[in-house]
Amino acid sequence: MKSIAAVLEKLNSPLTFMELEVPDLTYGQVLVKVYCSSICGAQIGEIAGFKGDDKYLPHLLGHEGSGSIIDIGPGITHIHIGDRVVMHWRKGVGINASPPQYIHGKNIVGAGPIATFCEYAIVSENRATPISSDIAFDIASLMGCAVTTALGLINNEAQLKIGQSIAVFGCGGIGLSVIQGASLVSANPIIAIDKNPLKLQAASSMVATHTINTSKDNILEKTRRIINDVDVAVECTGNVDLIEMAYRITGPHGRTIMVGQPHHSQSLTIPFIRQHFTGKILMDSEGGHTNPSIDIPRYINLYQMGKLQLDSIITDRVPFIDINIALDKMRQGKIIGRCILLHGDHANG
């Protein structure tokens, strides 16, 4: 079988379209026909080499998507041919299979336990969660990272309580989902912080109580006018100056949680560190400690009940063939929420 894929061959370069030979499935692997992929900021960072040199080039990308199972390998017990699935990077129920190796001519093109920037993907069983047939593929793809990371962060990492305050730096797909999660637990105030007025408008529509525009507002002064200290600050951009500011506005015994990934060459500095000896916590997010097998069905149920506004998080839908155009738009800040890549003719069927 052949699969058209967008492959990362060289850092800081457009992805290359290749026709890959799909190998036979091995123990614990499933074959997915991909219908929708979502572009996460992590892929932007990976292409830009935020973690440093990439010794695995060339390889596939994408960790947030949806599709249908068309084949299963040996040992599979939780997934069946014909199942609709969410593909996710967090481990769920099932086998943690070896990563696949696709073939392009005489060369090997690698992938992790999950890849979605391709027509057909070999995925580890524990990175695919079956869902009901009445969920649109584009909505399902958000469950691969944006929604599960954000709601898991609220529940498990921030442990946000009723009436506590939160500030969210960066109001893209994850930031908007964090804001919704904060509303679900009755946080107050919910402060959205971004430089893009359209993203702040989206945050307000998703029940942010206050907005701060970093291109014209003084973050510290305006936050202090809203509340003296916040209980939780969530930083989604990876900007080290904003991480420092998020930590600064966090109150005693509060939590500052880093979701965005800084470039490997950057260092975080906490000025006047002795002033911060108040029991506050600075931590990085681990995908919200999400258990996809348990949490994805719960979150889909919330969406079906009208308690999660997922349709409005998707602000762009583009054909898979235009992935490089979509990536450029993301880099330029022209995509407000999540951008969905549509594979084939039945993305919402």
Secondary structure, DSSP 8 states (H G I E B T S, - for coil): -EEEEEEE-STTS--EEEEEE-----TTEEEEEEEEEE--HHHHHHHTTTTS--TT-SEE---EEEEEEEEE-TT--S--TT-EEEEESS--SS------EEEETTEEEE--S---SBSEEEEEGGGEEEE-TTS-HHHHHGGGTHHHHHHHIIIIIS---TT--EEEE--SHHHHHHHHHHHHTT-S-EEEEES-HHHHHHHHHTT-SEEEETTTS-HHHHHHHH-SSEEEEEE-S--HHHHHHHHHHEEEEEEEEE-S---TT-----TTGGGGTTT-EEEE-SGGG--HHHHHHHHHHHHHTT-S--GGGEEEEEEGGGHHHHHHHHHTT---SEEEEE-SS-TT-
